[in-house]
Amino acid sequence: MTISQEHEQEHGARAYWVTETGDGELRPEALPPRQEGEALVRTLYSGVSRGTERVVHEGRVPERVADLMQAPHQEGEFPGPVKYGYLNVGVVEEGPDEWRGKTVFSLHPHQDFYVIPTSQLTAIPEDVPARRAVLTGIVEVAVNALWEAGPRLGDRVAVVGGGLVGGVLATLLRKYPLGRLQLVDADPEKRKLADTINIEFAEPKDARSDNDIVFHCSASNDGLKLSLQLAGDDSDVIELSWFADKEVTLPLGEDFHARRLTIRSSQVGAVALPRRHRRTNAQRLQEAANQLKDPLFDTFLTSECLFENLPGTLTKLFERPGGFCHVVAYPNPED
């Protein structure tokens, strides 16, 4: 009998669910028998993407796009109860020989054991720590935006919004031979992040304009307005934010119209069009995992709790701003 089977018989699998009232709780999960081509995964770490998961907790997913915004292995429906999440790293306990024992990433909710087709697993390189690998799904968002925008040699680029997505994107952009790269944020504390990843920081009033590409990641009305002001004539604003049910008001009669600007969505549900015919979602995830060999990404792992304490921790986490990715650590059944 495997560790996972023994654990299930004694304790059962458990998953984190958002309730109808917006609270969270751990619920027992029945694991289906593993079929051919499937793996039984024991979770090592999962990650909380504060912005998106806060929207889910607050029941703010717009009904019009509720189907489109479902996570790949979500159970239940918005606003709840719903099992939601998409940053999961574990080890394959049972499965095909070529997968057994491998550390893997999947777009699975917070759950200690689960069965999943191996086609939906991403192998984590041996030189990427499992804890850092929870960022694979966030790096994937940034990779998609880079494929969407296609930065060129000598480009002037601004990233507006120094949260988790903006910070990860800026970390990747620093490898490009750009003419200029600025991280722009209204919070002066984000200068510390810019210094850590060794790029230029600017508050909105000091941000440089005439950019070839502006990536907007602040999920704010003011941030998108500023992005239009910073974009050069005939250039693109690549929108990575999810506004959920927020209303956005823009002065389209100013920069947008007069300087022939484009606002382009980089929603990660589909591979960016310039690469869609030559890359799959699985290949995009693998590229994201490969990029995590850089230890600088540990900068974005800013807090941690045990899986057992996740319900109470998330309530407090969403009440206070700040921080990047929250890591959830799962117990080892052998301990």
QUIKAZI-V591173 format. One record per residue. N is the residue number from 1. RES is the residue in three letters. OMEGA is omega in whole degrees, 0 to 359 (999 if undefined). Layout:
# QUIKAZI-V591173
n:N res:RES omega:OMEGA
n:N res:RES omega:OMEGA
This chain:
# QUIKAZI-V591173
n:1 res:MET omega:182
n:2 res:THR omega:176
n:3 res:ILE omega:183
n:4 res:SER omega:179
n:5 res:GLN omega:178
n:6 res:GLU omega:181
n:7 res:HIS omega:181
n:8 res:GLU omega:180
n:9 res:GLN omega:185
n:10 res:GLU omega:188
n:11 res:HIS omega:187
n:12 res:GLY omega:175
n:13 res:ALA omega:179
n:14 res:ARG omega:180
n:15 res:ALA omega:178
n:16 res:TYR omega:179
n:17 res:TRP omega:170
n:18 res:VAL omega:184
n:19 res:THR omega:180
n:20 res:GLU omega:181
n:21 res:THR omega:180
n:22 res:GLY omega:174
n:23 res:ASP omega:178
n:24 res:GLY omega:179
n:25 res:GLU omega:174
n:26 res:LEU omega:181
n:27 res:ARG omega:175
n:28 res:PRO omega:180
n:29 res:GLU omega:175
n:30 res:ALA omega:180
n:31 res:LEU omega:178
n:32 res:PRO omega:176
n:33 res:PRO omega:180
n:34 res:ARG omega:179
n:35 res:GLN omega:178
n:36 res:GLU omega:180
n:37 res:GLY omega:178
n:38 res:GLU omega:180
n:39 res:ALA omega:170
n:40 res:LEU omega:186
n:41 res:VAL omega:171
n:42 res:ARG omega:184
n:43 res:THR omega:174
n:44 res:LEU omega:180
n:45 res:TYR omega:165
n:46 res:SER omega:183
n:47 res:GLY omega:177
n:48 res:VAL omega:172
n:49 res:SER omega:194
n:50 res:ARG omega:185
n:51 res:GLY omega:183
n:52 res:THR omega:184
n:53 res:GLU omega:174
n:54 res:ARG omega:177
n:55 res:VAL omega:179
n:56 res:VAL omega:180
n:57 res:HIS omega:182
n:58 res:GLU omega:178
n:59 res:GLY omega:187
n:60 res:ARG omega:176
n:61 res:VAL omega:183
n:62 res:PRO omega:182
n:63 res:GLU omega:183
n:64 res:ARG omega:183
n:65 res:VAL omega:184
n:66 res:ALA omega:180
n:67 res:ASP omega:182
n:68 res:LEU omega:185
n:69 res:MET omega:177
n:70 res:GLN omega:173
n:71 res:ALA omega:186
n:72 res:PRO omega:182
n:73 res:HIS omega:178
n:74 res:GLN omega:169
n:75 res:GLU omega:184
n:76 res:GLY omega:184
n:77 res:GLU omega:172
n:78 res:PHE omega:6
n:79 res:PRO omega:178
n:80 res:GLY omega:359
n:81 res:PRO omega:184
n:82 res:VAL omega:173
n:83 res:LYS omega:191
n:84 res:TYR omega:178
n:85 res:GLY omega:184
n:86 res:TYR omega:178
n:87 res:LEU omega:188
n:88 res:ASN omega:177
n:89 res:VAL omega:181
n:90 res:GLY omega:178
n:91 res:VAL omega:181
n:92 res:VAL omega:180
n:93 res:GLU omega:179
n:94 res:GLU omega:179
n:95 res:GLY omega:177
n:96 res:PRO omega:186
n:97 res:ASP omega:185
n:98 res:GLU omega:180
n:99 res:TRP omega:187
n:100 res:ARG omega:179
n:101 res:GLY omega:182
n:102 res:LYS omega:170
n:103 res:THR omega:188
n:104 res:VAL omega:171
n:105 res:PHE omega:172
n:106 res:SER omega:178
n:107 res:LEU omega:186
n:108 res:HIS omega:176
n:109 res:PRO omega:180
n:110 res:HIS omega:183
n:111 res:GLN omega:187
n:112 res:ASP omega:175
n:113 res:PHE omega:177
n:114 res:TYR omega:177
n:115 res:VAL omega:187
n:116 res:ILE omega:174
n:117 res:PRO omega:180
n:118 res:THR omega:178
n:119 res:SER omega:181
n:120 res:GLN omega:176
n:121 res:LEU omega:174
n:122 res:THR omega:180
n:123 res:ALA omega:179
n:124 res:ILE omega:178
n:125 res:PRO omega:184
n:126 res:GLU omega:181
n:127 res:ASP omega:172
n:128 res:VAL omega:179
n:129 res:PRO omega:183
n:130 res:ALA omega:181
n:131 res:ARG omega:179
n:132 res:ARG omega:185
n:133 res:ALA omega:176
n:134 res:VAL omega:180
n:135 res:LEU omega:183
n:136 res:THR omega:181
n:137 res:GLY omega:178
n:138 res:ILE omega:177
n:139 res:VAL omega:177
n:140 res:GLU omega:178
n:141 res:VAL omega:181
n:142 res:ALA omega:178
n:143 res:VAL omega:180
n:144 res:ASN omega:179
n:145 res:ALA omega:178
n:146 res:LEU omega:176
n:147 res:TRP omega:179
n:148 res:GLU omega:188
n:149 res:ALA omega:180
n:150 res:GLY omega:179
n:151 res:PRO omega:183
n:152 res:ARG omega:179
n:153 res:LEU omega:176
n:154 res:GLY omega:181
n:155 res:ASP omega:171
n:156 res:ARG omega:189
n:157 res:VAL omega:174
n:158 res:ALA omega:171
n:159 res:VAL omega:181
n:160 res:VAL omega:183
n:161 res:GLY omega:184
n:162 res:GLY omega:174
n:163 res:GLY omega:184
n:164 res:LEU omega:182
n:165 res:VAL omega:180
n:166 res:GLY omega:179
n:167 res:GLY omega:178
n:168 res:VAL omega:178
n:169 res:LEU omega:179
n:170 res:ALA omega:178
n:171 res:THR omega:176
n:172 res:LEU omega:183
n:173 res:LEU omega:182
n:174 res:ARG omega:178
n:175 res:LYS omega:183
n:176 res:TYR omega:177
n:177 res:PRO omega:184
n:178 res:LEU omega:174
n:179 res:GLY omega:181
n:180 res:ARG omega:176
n:181 res:LEU omega:177
n:182 res:GLN omega:168
n:183 res:LEU omega:186
n:184 res:VAL omega:179
n:185 res:ASP omega:179
n:186 res:ALA omega:179
n:187 res:ASP omega:182
n:188 res:PRO omega:178
n:189 res:GLU omega:180
n:190 res:LYS omega:174
n:191 res:ARG omega:179
n:192 res:LYS omega:178
n:193 res:LEU omega:180
n:194 res:ALA omega:178
n:195 res:ASP omega:181
n:196 res:THR omega:181
n:197 res:ILE omega:172
n:198 res:ASN omega:171
n:199 res:ILE omega:183
n:200 res:GLU omega:178
n:201 res:PHE omega:175
n:202 res:ALA omega:166
n:203 res:GLU omega:187
n:204 res:PRO omega:184
n:205 res:LYS omega:182
n:206 res:ASP omega:184
n:207 res:ALA omega:183
n:208 res:ARG omega:184
n:209 res:SER omega:179
n:210 res:ASP omega:179
n:211 res:ASN omega:175
n:212 res:ASP omega:178
n:213 res:ILE omega:171
n:214 res:VAL omega:175
n:215 res:PHE omega:180
n:216 res:HIS omega:185
n:217 res:CYS omega:187
n:218 res:SER omega:183
n:219 res:ALA omega:179
n:220 res:SER omega:178
n:221 res:ASN omega:181
n:222 res:ASP omega:180
n:223 res:GLY omega:179
n:224 res:LEU omega:176
n:225 res:LYS omega:178
n:226 res:LEU omega:180
n:227 res:SER omega:177
n:228 res:LEU omega:180
n:229 res:GLN omega:183
n:230 res:LEU omega:182
n:231 res:ALA omega:176
n:232 res:GLY omega:180
n:233 res:ASP omega:177
n:234 res:ASP omega:183
n:235 res:SER omega:187
n:236 res:ASP omega:164
n:237 res:VAL omega:180
n:238 res:ILE omega:186
n:239 res:GLU omega:178
n:240 res:LEU omega:184
n:241 res:SER omega:167
n:242 res:TRP omega:183
n:243 res:PHE omega:182
n:244 res:ALA omega:184
n:245 res:ASP omega:179
n:246 res:LYS omega:172
n:247 res:GLU omega:181
n:248 res:VAL omega:178
n:249 res:THR omega:182
n:250 res:LEU omega:176
n:251 res:PRO omega:186
n:252 res:LEU omega:177
n:253 res:GLY omega:181
n:254 res:GLU omega:186
n:255 res:ASP omega:186
n:256 res:PHE omega:185
n:257 res:HIS omega:187
n:258 res:ALA omega:185
n:259 res:ARG omega:171
n:260 res:ARG omega:182
n:261 res:LEU omega:177
n:262 res:THR omega:171
n:263 res:ILE omega:186
n:264 res:ARG omega:178
n:265 res:SER omega:175
n:266 res:SER omega:180
n:267 res:GLN omega:193
n:268 res:VAL omega:181
n:269 res:GLY omega:177
n:270 res:ALA omega:176
n:271 res:VAL omega:180
n:272 res:ALA omega:187
n:273 res:LEU omega:180
n:274 res:PRO omega:180
n:275 res:ARG omega:190
n:276 res:ARG omega:183
n:277 res:HIS omega:183
n:278 res:ARG omega:179
n:279 res:ARG omega:175
n:280 res:THR omega:175
n:281 res:ASN omega:180
n:282 res:ALA omega:179
n:283 res:GLN omega:177
n:284 res:ARG omega:177
n:285 res:LEU omega:179
n:286 res:GLN omega:177
n:287 res:GLU omega:178
n:288 res:ALA omega:179
n:289 res:ALA omega:180
n:290 res:ASN omega:181
n:291 res:GLN omega:184
n:292 res:LEU omega:172
n:293 res:LYS omega:179
n:294 res:ASP omega:182
n:295 res:PRO omega:179
n:296 res:LEU omega:180
n:297 res:PHE omega:176
n:298 res:ASP omega:177
n:299 res:THR omega:188
n:300 res:PHE omega:175
n:301 res:LEU omega:194
n:302 res:THR omega:177
n:303 res:SER omega:185
n:304 res:GLU omega:172
n:305 res:CYS omega:173
n:306 res:LEU omega:179
n:307 res:PHE omega:180
n:308 res:GLU omega:184
n:309 res:ASN omega:186
n:310 res:LEU omega:182
n:311 res:PRO omega:181
n:312 res:GLY omega:182
n:313 res:THR omega:183
n:314 res:LEU omega:177
n:315 res:THR omega:179
n:316 res:LYS omega:183
n:317 res:LEU omega:182
n:318 res:PHE omega:180
n:319 res:GLU omega:182
n:320 res:ARG omega:180
n:321 res:PRO omega:176
n:322 res:GLY omega:181
n:323 res:GLY omega:181
n:324 res:PHE omega:182
n:325 res:CYS omega:175
n:326 res:HIS omega:183
n:327 res:VAL omega:176
n:328 res:VAL omega:181
n:329 res:ALA omega:183
n:330 res:TYR omega:182
n:331 res:PRO omega:173
n:332 res:ASN omega:182
n:333 res:PRO omega:180
n:334 res:GLU omega:182
n:335 res:ASP omega:999
